[in-house]
Amino acid sequence: MKLSNQIRPISYLKAHTAEIVRNLSKQQEPLVITQNGEAKVVIQGIESYEQTQQTIALLKILSLGMRQIEEGKVLPAEDVIKRFRERRKNR
């Protein structure tokens, strides 16, 4: 993703809001809005936003798993499967 093509001043946002919303619905790239030459906000289509949130959630789960591995808080898969089978039998 090359954000340099997706940078617009706030005046552009004000003048082309409907067009921007329409384009963001079609494309997966966010739009960076500047004010006085500084990046201030990022506008993103809802599907792209949801995908970003899902990616972040998966990365958090992965990070947690890696931390648990580093801390030795893991069990062999065979032991876990054996526990599940025993629980199911006891129901």
C-alpha positions in Angstrom: 0.0 0.0 0.0 1.5 3.3 -1.1 0.0 6.1 1.0 1.7 8.9 -0.8 -1.0 8.6 -3.5 -3.8 8.7 -0.9 -3.0 12.1 0.8 -5.4 15.0 0.4 -5.8 18.3 2.2 -8.9 18.9 4.3 -10.2 21.4 1.6 -10.3 18.5 -0.8 -12.4 16.5 1.7 -14.8 19.3 2.1 -15.2 19.8 -1.7 -15.4 16.1 -2.7 -17.0 14.3 0.3 -19.5 12.2 -1.7 -16.8 11.2 -4.2 -14.4 10.2 -1.5 -17.0 8.1 0.3 -17.9 6.4 -3.0 -14.3 5.7 -3.8 -13.5 4.4 -0.3 -16.3 1.9 -0.6 -14.7 0.5 -3.7 -11.0 0.6 -2.8 -9.2 -1.0 0.1 -6.7 1.9 0.7 -7.3 4.5 3.4 -7.2 8.2 2.7 -4.9 10.5 4.7 -6.3 14.0 5.3 -3.9 16.8 6.1 -4.5 20.1 7.8 -1.9 22.9 7.5 0.4 20.4 5.8 0.3 17.8 8.6 -1.4 14.5 8.5 -4.3 14.7 10.9 -6.8 11.8 10.2 -7.2 8.7 8.2 -10.5 7.8 6.5 -11.1 4.2 5.6 -14.0 2.3 4.1 -16.0 0.1 6.5 -15.0 -3.2 4.9 -11.3 -2.2 5.0 -11.7 -1.1 8.6 -13.4 -4.4 9.6 -10.6 -6.4 7.8 -8.0 -4.3 9.7 -9.7 -5.0 13.0 -9.8 -8.7 12.3 -6.1 -8.7 11.4 -5.3 -6.9 14.6 -7.3 -9.4 16.7 -5.5 -12.3 15.0 -2.1 -10.7 15.6 -3.0 -10.2 19.3 -3.9 -13.9 19.6 -0.7 -14.9 17.8 1.3 -12.6 20.2 -0.4 -14.1 23.2 0.4 -17.6 22.0 4.1 -16.7 21.3 4.3 -15.3 24.8 2.8 -18.4 26.4 5.3 -20.5 24.5 8.2 -18.4 25.7 6.9 -18.7 29.3 6.6 -22.4 29.0 2.8 -22.3 29.5 2.1 -25.0 26.9 1.2 -28.7 26.9 1.8 -31.4 24.3 -1.1 -31.8 21.9 -1.5 -35.4 22.9 -2.1 -34.4 26.6 -4.7 -31.8 25.6 -6.6 -34.2 23.4 -6.5 -36.9 26.1 -8.0 -34.3 28.6 -10.8 -33.4 26.2 -11.7 -37.1 25.6 -11.8 -37.8 29.3 -14.0 -34.8 30.0 -16.4 -35.9 27.2 -16.6 -39.4 28.7 -17.4 -38.0 32.2 -20.4 -36.0 30.9 
